[in-house]
Amino acid sequence: MNNLTGKVLSTKMAKTVIVEIIHEYRHPIYKKAVKRMKHYAVHNELEGIAVGDKVTIAQTRPVSRRKHFIVVSRIG
């Protein structure tokens, strides 16, 4: 899977952040733009990640039961 970009929603857990990924696509029949959101529990080793930051995440081996992604970098 390619890298995904999303917004940090929560940093309350140790070494874990919750990232929201928004997938936008055009409806095949009605041609309207549709947004779908998904929340990922992401392993975080970086310092200084705060709620509202944009981050890039990548898929990795399972770190725990819910964490299959890691934070690659912080954007802006």
Residue pairs with C-beta under 8 A, 6 or more apart in sequence:
1 58
1 59
3 56
3 57
3 58
3 72
4 19
4 21
4 40
4 56
4 57
4 58
4 69
5 21
5 54
5 55
5 56
5 57
5 75
6 19
6 20
6 21
6 22
6 40
6 54
6 55
6 57
7 19
7 20
7 52
7 53
7 54
7 55
8 17
8 18
8 19
8 49
8 50
8 51
8 52
8 53
8 54
8 55
9 17
9 18
9 19
9 20
9 39
9 51
10 17
10 18
10 51
11 17
11 44
11 49
11 50
11 51
15 43
15 44
15 45
16 41
16 42
16 43
16 44
16 67
17 41
17 42
17 44
17 49
17 55
17 71
18 39
18 40
18 41
18 42
19 39
19 40
19 42
19 55
19 57
19 69
19 71
20 37
20 38
20 39
20 40
21 37
21 38
21 39
21 40
22 35
22 36
22 37
23 35
23 36
23 37
23 38
24 33
24 34
24 35
24 36
25 33
25 34
25 36
26 32
26 33
26 34
27 33
27 34
40 57
40 69
41 66
41 67
41 69
42 55
42 57
42 67
42 69
42 70
42 71
43 60
43 63
43 64
43 67
43 69
43 70
43 71
44 70
44 71
45 70
45 71
46 71
46 73
46 74
48 74
49 55
49 71
49 74
53 74
53 75
53 76
54 74
54 75
54 76
55 71
55 72
55 73
55 74
55 75
56 71
56 72
56 73
56 74
56 75
57 69
57 70
57 71
57 72
58 69
58 70
58 72
59 68
59 69
60 68
60 69
60 70
61 68
62 68
63 70
